[in-house]
Structure formats: C-alpha cells, structure tokens
C-alpha cells in the first residue's frame, strides 16, 4: 500500500524527531520520528532506499516555512512512499486557500501556504 506523510518540523503536538505526543507527561504516548516512520514504510513496501527529493517553490515567504518533497519509488505492487517535509511548519494542514486563524496557529504551530495539501494527497494516490 502506498503511504504518504505530511509532517511539520516544528510540530508542537507530534514531534518531528519523535518522542512524547503533546506536552511532556500528557499521557498521549510517544511516536517515532518522521524519518523513522517513513523508513518503516520504505522497508515494508520494499521501495528504493534513496528518494527523489524536490524543493517546492516558496510561494508565500510570510509563512516562514518551506516544503521539500521526498518520494521513494519501486515498491511491491508499484507502491511508493512519499513525504512532504514542511520545514518551519507545525501541526497544521498546508493550504493556499484555507488559512488558520493566528490564535489557532499559537496552539498548533505555523501553517504553510506553499501547497494545497488536499490536491497533493489526491495527486499522490492517483499515481501522479
């Protein structure tokens, strides 16, 4: 099964480098790092170990974040693994059209405005 990740490097809820979910001692458990999560699926799907990496255009310099896309191809049954690394992004769905309120960003972190996440997800699973 192809798998896609969208992770912010400054996510205050699901930490990029792994660890406790939410604030320390929140009781929400722990997560693997974004890279370890991706590598789990790369190994499971038996894709190539070296991704194609593309830095996407920084269309909104005011959001103080950028997007780098990693794609691992050649997996079982044509599966692949993709990851949108949102550098400077928080626990917020990237969007050009739908923008979070400033107060909400104080809770979940910065929202990226360089990609439309719904379109990116649709494109990935359509095979694009």
Secondary structure by P-SEA (a helix, b strand, c coil): cbbbbbbbcccccccccccccccccccccccccaaaaaaaaaaaacccccccccccccccccccbbbbbbbbcccccccbbbbbcccccccccccccccccaaaaaaccccccccaaaaaaaaaaacc
